[in-house]
């Protein structure tokens, strides 16, 4: 006999510990209990409909329950469900690697499969470190990352950059790495002028931090890792493509690897298939996950060059094997869902339809600047973000006790929006399948939501 809705909610509170969630917030409040999904919509147990404005943590690409992806999964289930990937292979990853090879720059031709974004980045840093050992550069053991950068929750990736609230309790477990200030234009580390909604007025002096560090430490550095064009968990910070170009030039000049974490930015999110395309660069490693399956199932890939691969290719007794892997590496069903997503990209010409949607979203975000508590609007592609502040002139953040972003989230649920904030940065991370009409409605509802919260937090302003 099926359980009633209230029993399900009570069992959740009794047994479940949710990620990135202070459970005490729900002591007297129910979590949103999602029952089904279709396209850009989610429905709760009572049948209330919500826009999935954050693509279910940045992974849904073509909308929920896409029929093409479902078909690929169903057909695969009838053929092969799971097989270890050490010393065996199967159809799915072979076909997927061939498709990725056609999408990525020619130099990126070797693909290592795993099962989540954190691991894709962990694989890249381990490969980079071991590469330098194999090639005789044994001092290259350090990594550089951006302040506010985020590359996952594994111990290795938590050691790189960092969102302090995520990583503080685990500092004793992480290894030391170098960090340089992020290209956070609204709060420019160099003090340059920035006009919200228009962009920076500078010569990208923020890249000089990396140049100065490499001038001192390059011989000890294995790689620099960053999220191209858009820093996700650090606050949806978008930055100019010229910064990425400069970073690539510095890594090449000083002889270190460049690792691009495209876990969140890959597969169309920034208006290009991969964010690196905005700068026209080729890294030594690119890390993919989230949207690779259209968001349906977990899968990840670390792509690298023939040069890196060759450093591991040797007789077994030389000890150069890359000893890393997981039980569900290249799982057949997950690979099938990725192949389904690739078919949707091709058959529905998804990328061709993006420019109009991107233009609507990026132009529409500027209307939020007249809201008293919106200090900055920023974004790229299908992402728009709004930084909430106590005072626009001084850019003073709200005191944490005000929980401005949380209030927007709660008010948004009342309007049929899922606006899960990053502290006090409210953002839209829309599925590529959203229509221009839906974008207009989402923007209008989001704006009204923020206006209402602004009126309660800054009365009379």
C-alpha positions as CSV (number, residue, x, y, z in Angstrom):
1,X,0.0,0.0,0.0
2,X,1.5,3.4,-1.0
3,X,2.3,5.8,1.9
4,X,0.4,9.0,2.3
5,X,2.3,12.3,1.8
6,X,2.6,13.2,5.4
7,X,4.1,9.9,6.3
8,X,6.7,10.3,3.6
9,X,7.7,13.7,5.0
10,X,7.9,12.4,8.5
11,X,10.1,9.5,7.4
12,X,12.4,12.0,5.6
13,X,12.8,14.1,8.8
14,X,13.5,10.9,10.8
15,X,16.1,9.4,8.6
16,X,17.6,11.7,5.9
17,X,20.6,14.0,6.2
18,X,20.5,16.3,3.2
19,X,23.7,17.7,1.5
20,X,24.6,21.4,2.0
21,X,21.6,21.8,4.2
22,X,21.3,23.0,7.8
23,X,18.7,20.5,8.9
24,X,17.5,22.7,11.8
25,X,16.1,25.1,9.2
26,X,13.4,22.4,8.6
27,X,12.6,21.6,12.2
28,X,9.2,23.3,11.7
29,X,9.2,23.5,7.9
30,X,8.9,20.9,5.3
31,X,11.5,20.4,2.5
32,X,10.2,20.7,-1.0
33,X,9.2,17.1,-1.8
34,X,9.5,16.7,-5.5
35,X,7.3,14.0,-6.9
36,X,7.7,14.2,-10.7
37,X,9.3,16.3,-13.5
38,X,8.9,17.1,-17.1
39,X,10.8,19.6,-19.3
40,X,11.7,22.7,-17.2
41,X,9.0,21.9,-14.5
42,X,8.9,20.0,-11.2
43,X,5.8,19.0,-9.3
44,X,5.5,18.4,-5.5
45,X,3.4,15.8,-3.8
46,X,0.4,18.2,-3.8
47,X,0.7,18.8,-7.5
48,X,2.1,22.3,-7.2
49,X,4.3,23.2,-10.2
50,X,7.7,24.9,-10.0
51,X,10.2,26.1,-12.6
52,X,13.5,24.3,-12.2
53,X,15.5,27.5,-12.6
54,X,18.8,26.0,-11.4
55,X,18.7,22.8,-13.6
56,X,18.7,20.6,-10.5
57,X,22.2,21.7,-9.4
58,X,23.4,22.7,-12.9
59,X,23.0,19.3,-14.7
60,X,19.7,19.2,-16.5
61,X,20.4,20.3,-20.1
62,X,17.4,19.2,-22.3
63,X,14.8,19.3,-19.7
64,X,13.7,16.5,-17.4
65,X,12.6,13.1,-18.7
66,X,13.6,13.7,-22.3
67,X,12.2,10.9,-24.5
68,X,15.4,10.4,-26.5
69,X,17.5,9.9,-23.4
70,X,14.9,7.6,-21.9
71,X,14.9,5.5,-25.1
72,X,18.7,5.1,-25.0
73,X,18.6,4.1,-21.3
74,X,15.8,1.6,-21.9
75,X,17.6,0.0,-24.9
76,X,20.8,-0.3,-22.9
77,X,19.0,-1.9,-19.9
78,X,18.0,-4.7,-22.2
79,X,21.6,-5.3,-23.3
80,X,24.1,-4.7,-20.5
81,X,23.7,-3.1,-17.1
82,X,27.1,-3.0,-15.5
83,X,30.7,-4.2,-16.1
84,X,34.0,-3.3,-14.6
85,X,36.1,-1.1,-16.9
86,X,39.6,-2.3,-15.9
87,X,40.7,-4.6,-18.7
88,X,37.3,-4.7,-20.4
89,X,35.4,-2.4,-22.6
90,X,32.0,-2.0,-24.2
91,X,30.0,-0.1,-26.8
92,X,28.9,3.0,-24.8
93,X,32.2,4.7,-23.8
94,X,33.7,3.9,-27.2
95,X,30.9,5.7,-29.0
96,X,30.9,8.5,-26.5
97,X,34.6,9.1,-26.7
98,X,34.4,9.3,-30.5
99,X,31.7,11.9,-30.2
100,X,33.6,13.9,-27.6
101,X,36.7,13.8,-29.8
102,X,34.7,15.5,-32.5
103,X,33.4,18.2,-30.2
104,X,36.7,19.0,-28.3
105,X,39.9,20.5,-29.7
106,X,42.0,18.1,-31.7
107,X,44.7,17.9,-29.1
108,X,42.4,16.4,-26.5
109,X,42.1,12.8,-27.6
110,X,42.5,10.7,-24.5
111,X,39.5,10.2,-22.2
112,X,39.5,8.8,-18.7
113,X,36.0,7.9,-17.4
114,X,34.8,8.4,-13.8
115,X,31.4,9.2,-12.2
116,X,31.2,12.7,-10.8
117,X,32.7,16.2,-11.2
118,X,34.8,16.1,-8.1
119,X,36.4,12.9,-9.3
120,X,37.0,14.3,-12.8
121,X,39.0,17.1,-11.3
122,X,40.8,14.7,-8.8
123,X,41.8,12.6,-11.7
124,X,43.3,15.6,-13.5
125,X,45.4,16.7,-10.6
126,X,46.7,13.2,-10.0
127,X,47.5,12.7,-13.7
128,X,49.3,16.0,-13.7
129,X,51.4,15.2,-10.6
130,X,52.3,11.7,-11.9
131,X,53.1,13.1,-15.4
132,X,55.8,15.4,-13.9
133,X,57.2,12.5,-11.9
134,X,57.5,10.3,-15.0
135,X,59.2,13.1,-17.0
136,X,61.8,13.8,-14.3
137,X,60.4,17.0,-12.9
138,X,60.0,15.7,-9.4
139,X,59.8,19.1,-7.7
140,X,56.5,19.9,-9.5
141,X,54.2,19.0,-6.7
142,X,52.2,22.2,-6.0
143,X,49.0,23.4,-7.6
144,X,47.5,26.8,-8.1
145,X,43.8,27.7,-7.9
146,X,41.7,30.8,-7.7
147,X,40.4,32.2,-4.4
148,X,36.7,31.3,-4.3
149,X,37.3,28.6,-6.8
150,X,35.4,25.3,-6.3
151,X,36.3,22.0,-7.9
152,X,34.6,19.4,-5.7
153,X,34.2,17.8,-2.3
154,X,36.9,15.2,-2.4
155,X,40.0,15.9,-0.2
156,X,42.2,16.6,-3.2
157,X,39.8,19.1,-4.8
158,X,39.0,20.8,-1.5
159,X,42.7,21.6,-1.3
160,X,42.4,23.8,-4.4
161,X,41.1,27.4,-4.1
162,X,38.2,27.2,-1.8
163,X,34.8,28.5,-0.6
164,X,35.7,28.8,3.1
165,X,32.3,27.8,4.4
166,X,32.5,24.5,2.5
167,X,36.1,23.6,3.5
168,X,36.9,25.2,6.9
169,X,36.1,22.1,9.0
170,X,38.3,19.9,6.8
171,X,41.5,22.0,6.6
172,X,43.5,19.5,8.6
173,X,42.9,16.9,5.9
174,X,43.8,19.0,2.8
175,X,47.2,19.6,1.2
176,X,48.8,23.0,0.8
177,X,48.3,24.8,-2.5
178,X,48.8,28.3,-3.9
179,X,45.9,30.6,-4.5
180,X,45.6,33.8,-6.5
181,X,42.8,36.4,-6.4
182,X,39.9,35.6,-8.6
183,X,38.8,37.9,-11.5
184,X,35.8,39.0,-9.4
185,X,35.0,42.2,-11.3
186,X,32.3,43.5,-8.9
187,X,34.8,43.3,-6.0
188,X,37.9,43.8,-8.1
189,X,41.1,42.7,-6.3
190,X,43.0,45.5,-8.1
191,X,40.4,48.2,-7.3
192,X,39.6,48.9,-10.9
193,X,36.3,50.5,-11.9
194,X,33.4,48.3,-12.7
195,X,30.0,49.2,-13.9
196,X,27.3,46.6,-12.9
197,X,25.6,45.4,-16.0
198,X,28.3,46.7,-18.4
199,X,31.6,45.1,-17.3
200,X,35.1,46.0,-16.2
201,X,37.2,48.9,-17.3
202,X,40.7,47.5,-16.9
203,X,43.7,45.8,-18.5
204,X,43.1,42.5,-16.5
205,X,45.7,43.3,-13.9
206,X,44.3,40.5,-11.9
207,X,46.2,38.1,-14.1
208,X,49.4,39.7,-12.9
209,X,49.0,37.8,-9.6
210,X,49.4,34.5,-11.4
211,X,52.4,35.8,-13.4
212,X,54.2,37.0,-10.3
213,X,53.6,33.7,-8.5
214,X,54.8,31.7,-11.4
215,X,57.9,33.9,-11.7
216,X,58.8,32.7,-8.2
217,X,57.4,29.2,-8.0
218,X,57.0,27.7,-11.5
219,X,59.6,25.0,-11.0
220,X,57.5,23.7,-8.0
221,X,54.1,23.9,-9.7
222,X,52.4,21.1,-11.6
223,X,49.3,22.8,-12.8
224,X,46.8,25.7,-12.5
225,X,43.1,24.8,-12.3
226,X,40.2,27.1,-12.8
227,X,36.6,27.2,-14.0
228,X,36.6,28.8,-17.4
229,X,34.4,32.0,-17.9
230,X,32.2,31.3,-14.9
231,X,33.0,30.4,-11.3
232,X,30.0,28.5,-10.0
233,X,29.9,27.8,-6.2
234,X,32.1,30.9,-5.5
235,X,29.2,33.1,-6.4
236,X,28.4,32.7,-10.1
237,X,31.3,35.0,-11.0
238,X,31.6,35.6,-14.8
239,X,34.7,37.1,-16.2
240,X,36.2,38.3,-19.5
241,X,37.5,35.7,-22.0
242,X,40.8,37.7,-22.2
243,X,41.6,36.6,-18.7
244,X,41.4,33.0,-19.8
245,X,43.6,33.8,-22.8
246,X,46.2,35.4,-20.6
247,X,46.1,32.5,-18.1
248,X,46.7,30.0,-21.0
249,X,49.7,32.1,-22.2
250,X,51.2,32.2,-18.7
251,X,50.9,28.4,-18.2
252,X,52.5,27.8,-21.6
253,X,55.3,30.2,-20.9
254,X,56.2,28.9,-17.5
255,X,55.8,25.2,-18.4
256,X,52.9,24.1,-16.2
257,X,49.7,22.3,-17.0
258,X,46.4,24.1,-17.4
259,X,43.4,22.2,-16.1
260,X,40.0,23.6,-17.0
261,X,37.1,22.5,-14.8
262,X,34.2,22.5,-17.3
263,X,32.0,20.4,-15.0
264,X,29.4,23.2,-14.7
265,X,30.2,25.2,-17.9
266,X,30.3,22.4,-20.4
267,X,27.6,21.3,-22.9
268,X,26.2,24.7,-23.8
269,X,25.8,26.5,-20.5
270,X,27.9,29.6,-21.6
271,X,26.4,29.8,-25.1
272,X,29.2,27.7,-26.6
273,X,29.5,23.9,-26.3
274,X,32.5,24.4,-24.0
275,X,33.4,27.6,-22.2
276,X,37.1,27.4,-23.4
277,X,35.8,28.2,-26.9
278,X,35.2,31.8,-25.9
279,X,39.0,32.2,-25.6
280,X,39.9,29.8,-28.3
281,X,42.4,28.0,-26.1
282,X,43.4,24.3,-25.6
283,X,44.2,23.2,-22.0
284,X,46.2,20.1,-21.0
285,X,43.2,18.7,-19.2
286,X,39.4,19.4,-19.3
287,X,37.1,17.9,-16.7
288,X,33.5,17.1,-17.7
289,X,30.4,15.9,-15.8
290,X,26.9,17.2,-14.9
291,X,25.5,18.0,-18.3
292,X,27.3,15.2,-20.1
293,X,24.3,12.9,-19.7
294,X,21.8,15.7,-20.0
295,X,21.7,15.5,-16.2
296,X,19.9,12.2,-16.1
297,X,22.6,9.9,-14.6
298,X,26.1,10.4,-13.1
299,X,29.1,10.2,-15.4
300,X,32.3,12.1,-15.8
301,X,35.3,12.3,-18.1
302,X,38.8,13.8,-17.8
303,X,40.1,14.6,-21.3
304,X,43.8,15.1,-21.9
305,X,46.5,15.0,-24.6
306,X,48.6,12.4,-26.2
307,X,51.6,13.9,-24.6
308,X,50.2,13.3,-21.1
309,X,49.0,9.8,-22.0
310,X,52.4,8.8,-23.4
311,X,54.1,9.5,-20.2
312,X,52.2,6.7,-18.6
313,X,52.5,4.3,-21.6
314,X,55.3,1.8,-20.7
315,X,56.1,-1.7,-19.7
316,X,54.3,-2.6,-16.5
317,X,57.5,-3.2,-14.5
318,X,58.4,0.5,-15.0
319,X,55.6,1.4,-12.5
320,X,54.0,4.1,-14.7
321,X,50.4,2.8,-14.6
322,X,47.8,5.3,-13.5
323,X,46.3,3.5,-10.5
324,X,42.9,5.1,-10.2
325,X,39.4,3.9,-10.9
326,X,35.9,3.3,-9.5
327,X,33.4,0.4,-9.6
328,X,31.0,2.3,-11.8
329,X,33.6,3.8,-14.2
330,X,32.0,4.1,-17.7
331,X,28.8,2.4,-16.5
332,X,26.9,1.3,-19.6
333,X,23.6,2.9,-18.6
334,X,25.2,6.2,-17.8
335,X,27.1,6.1,-21.1
336,X,23.8,5.4,-22.9
337,X,22.2,8.5,-21.3
338,X,25.2,10.6,-22.5
339,X,24.8,9.2,-26.0
340,X,21.1,10.1,-25.8
341,X,22.0,13.7,-24.9
342,X,24.5,13.9,-27.8
343,X,21.7,12.7,-30.1
344,X,19.5,15.5,-28.8
345,X,22.2,18.1,-29.4
346,X,22.6,16.9,-33.0
347,X,19.0,16.2,-34.0
348,X,17.4,19.2,-32.4
349,X,20.2,21.6,-33.3
350,X,20.3,22.8,-29.7
351,X,23.3,25.1,-30.1
352,X,21.8,26.9,-33.1
353,X,18.7,27.9,-31.0
354,X,20.7,29.3,-28.1
355,X,21.7,32.8,-29.3
356,X,18.1,34.2,-29.0
357,X,17.6,32.7,-25.6
358,X,21.0,33.9,-24.4
359,X,20.2,37.4,-25.6
360,X,16.8,37.5,-23.8
361,X,18.4,36.3,-20.5
362,X,21.5,38.6,-20.6
363,X,19.6,41.7,-21.7
364,X,16.7,41.0,-19.2
365,X,19.0,40.7,-16.2
366,X,19.9,44.4,-16.4
367,X,16.3,45.3,-15.3
368,X,17.2,44.0,-11.8
369,X,19.7,46.8,-11.2
370,X,16.9,49.2,-10.1
371,X,16.1,46.9,-7.1
372,X,17.6,48.5,-4.0
373,X,19.3,45.4,-2.7
374,X,20.7,44.2,-6.0
375,X,24.3,45.4,-6.1
376,X,25.5,43.5,-9.2
377,X,24.0,41.6,-12.1
378,X,26.3,39.3,-14.1
379,X,26.2,36.2,-16.2
380,X,27.0,34.4,-19.4
381,X,25.1,32.2,-21.7
382,X,22.2,30.6,-19.9
383,X,23.3,31.8,-16.5
384,X,22.3,35.1,-14.8
385,X,23.2,36.1,-11.2
386,X,22.2,38.8,-8.8
387,X,24.4,39.8,-5.9
388,X,22.3,41.1,-2.9
389,X,23.9,43.8,-0.8
390,X,22.9,45.9,2.2
391,X,24.2,49.1,0.6
392,X,24.8,49.5,-3.2
393,X,27.3,52.4,-2.9
394,X,29.7,50.7,-0.5
395,X,28.8,47.1,-1.7
396,X,28.4,46.2,1.9
397,X,27.0,42.7,2.2
398,X,24.0,41.8,4.4
399,X,24.8,40.5,7.8
400,X,24.6,36.7,7.7
401,X,21.8,36.8,10.2
402,X,19.5,38.5,7.7
403,X,19.7,35.5,5.3
404,X,18.7,37.6,2.4
405,X,19.2,34.8,-0.2
406,X,17.3,32.3,1.9
407,X,14.4,34.7,2.1
408,X,14.4,35.0,-1.7
409,X,14.4,31.2,-1.9
410,X,11.3,30.9,0.4
411,X,9.4,33.6,-1.4
412,X,10.3,32.1,-4.7
413,X,8.7,28.8,-3.8
414,X,5.4,30.7,-3.3
415,X,5.6,31.9,-6.9
416,X,6.5,28.5,-8.4
417,X,10.3,29.1,-8.6
418,X,13.2,27.1,-7.2
419,X,15.8,29.8,-6.6
420,X,18.5,28.1,-4.4
421,X,21.0,30.9,-3.6
422,X,24.7,30.8,-3.1
423,X,24.7,32.7,0.2
424,X,23.3,36.1,-1.0
425,X,23.8,35.5,-4.7
426,X,20.6,34.6,-6.3
427,X,21.0,33.0,-9.8
428,X,19.3,31.4,-12.8
429,X,21.0,28.4,-14.3
430,X,18.5,27.5,-17.0
431,X,18.1,24.3,-19.0
432,X,19.0,24.8,-22.6
433,X,15.5,23.6,-23.5
434,X,13.7,26.5,-21.9
435,X,11.7,28.7,-24.4
436,X,12.0,32.4,-24.8
437,X,8.5,32.8,-23.4
438,X,9.5,30.8,-20.3
439,X,12.6,32.9,-19.9
440,X,10.4,36.0,-19.8
441,X,8.1,34.5,-17.2
442,X,10.9,33.3,-15.0
443,X,12.6,36.6,-15.2
444,X,9.4,38.5,-14.2
445,X,8.7,36.1,-11.3
446,X,12.3,36.3,-10.1
447,X,12.3,40.1,-10.3
448,X,9.1,40.4,-8.3
449,X,10.4,37.9,-5.7
450,X,13.5,39.9,-5.1
451,X,11.6,43.2,-5.1
452,X,9.3,41.9,-2.3
453,X,12.3,40.7,-0.2
454,X,14.1,43.9,-0.8
455,X,11.1,45.9,0.5
456,X,11.1,43.9,3.7
457,X,14.8,44.0,4.3
458,X,15.4,47.7,3.2
459,X,12.1,49.4,4.0
460,X,11.9,53.0,2.7
461,X,14.9,52.5,0.3
